[in-house]
């Protein structure tokens, strides 16, 4: 605890005031009513920008959980803001940097241009985007190898599909999202070369009704496995599949980014997951310790960040030989002998 006093205090009233302040501080410690935290200007300060609601149960929720973990583990002061447009991205980055934040995360590929622009004028703040390829002296991307898990989802779907038709539903058509779909398609075709894999983007991450309608259309065409990359709107995919299963159609869905098996336990057969909280905490540790290096930070299965998590409730529906082949593919991903196709970004 630091006690700040005037540099000059020679009068009797002033000296008395100092004694009162000292006694108040000591008493405060005795009754537990004061905080012994270091002054705000000395605390490690971390902020997060997300492109959507942190109640989405997936991409954004995972990032906010990471922000809370940074607060709890590193004693950081934290802040979060939801941003929707490039102008808001830059405005929020600039606001946090001007207020002396040490680290600001932009949660998605779409934040990298704003991070580079603001980073150029605020060299004392580190900007990290969760996707992308932009690197500056104080700007770097975390690159999650989610493609490894979506490849396995595609492989599982290709082995189990009864119709040979699969679907992918995305929110905004971003390179990072397309890349996970490239991997899903590759996995499906590795398992079933004649599979037909359709891709649909709804143009946002919030419209649950739009994803539901897109999913229903794919199911009507015969798709029996659907994967989404639509954040909050992904709930619409689960709703559509649940409706069709209740009506007697055989169909399954995949969760993404977080374990979403429990969001629709009768239809979500597995989730391609990221330990986003653990990844954000690791980067924050580096920044706090002064060990940040401006270079892409790649995190995948080998680092324990990416996983395929099977829904225990639906695991009995997966044939034993398929489980064995899936495990073999995962082992190849872990030892590096299998390279998953990725999109260009």
Secondary structure as UniProt FT lines:
FT   HELIX           12..31
FT   HELIX           40..42
FT   STRAND          45..50
FT   TURN            54..55
FT   HELIX           59..74
FT   STRAND          77..82
FT   HELIX           86..98
FT   TURN            99..100
FT   STRAND          103..107
FT   HELIX           109..111
FT   HELIX           112..119
FT   TURN            120..121
FT   TURN            123..124
FT   STRAND          126..130
FT   TURN            137..138
FT   STRAND          139..144
FT   HELIX           147..160
FT   STRAND          165..170
FT   HELIX           175..191
FT   TURN            193..194
FT   STRAND          196..201
FT   HELIX           208..220
FT   TURN            221..222
FT   STRAND          225..229
FT   HELIX           231..234
FT   HELIX           235..246
FT   TURN            247..248
FT   STRAND          252..257
FT   HELIX           261..264
FT   TURN            265..267
FT   STRAND          268..274
FT   HELIX           276..288
FT   TURN            289..290
FT   STRAND          297..299
FT   TURN            301..304
FT   STRAND          306..310
FT   TURN            312..314
FT   HELIX           315..317
FT   HELIX           320..335
//
